[in-house]
Amino acid sequence: MRWGVRCAEPREGRQDMAHTYTNLLTHIIFSTKSRDPVITPALREDLLAYVGGIVRELRGTLRAARARPDLSPASRAYQPSDSLPSRR
């Protein structure tokens, strides 16, 4: 027992394997200047397609995207092999 935690011993003949699961999600918000309501229904579809194309080019997965008149929130998933952008 180490640090008060009891770990089960592996069964005979069974080998332990390392497994990795990565789920890196980023919430992105694009806002209009001064939050003016300039995203019209005619522009909405093109805007969402543009955001999807950017995410696709970055080898990501677009989980969700919306377009309101003053902002467009989106959720993106990273690939495990991608490096995360540094904060400046």
C-alpha positions, 0 to 999 in steps of 0.5 A, a space after each residue: 500500500 502506497 499513500 494509503 491507496 491499494 492497487 490491485 495486482 495484475 492477474 497471472 499471464 496478463 500484461 498491463 498496457 498503457 492507454 491514452 485518451 485525449 479530449 481537448 476541447 476549445 470554446 471559441 467566440 467570434 464577436 462583431 465589432 462593438 457587438 453590433 447585430 450585423 450577422 443577418 440570416 443571409 450571412 449566417 450560413 456562409 459564416 458557419 461554413 467559413 468557421 467550419 473550413 478553418 477548423 477543418 484546415 487545422 485538422 480539428 473537429 467542429 463540435 458545435 457552432 451557432 451564429 447570433 446577430 452579434 456573435 458566433 460561438 463554436 466548440 472545437 476538438 483538437 487532435 492528440 498529435 496537435 500542439 496547443 497554441 501558447 497564450 501570449 
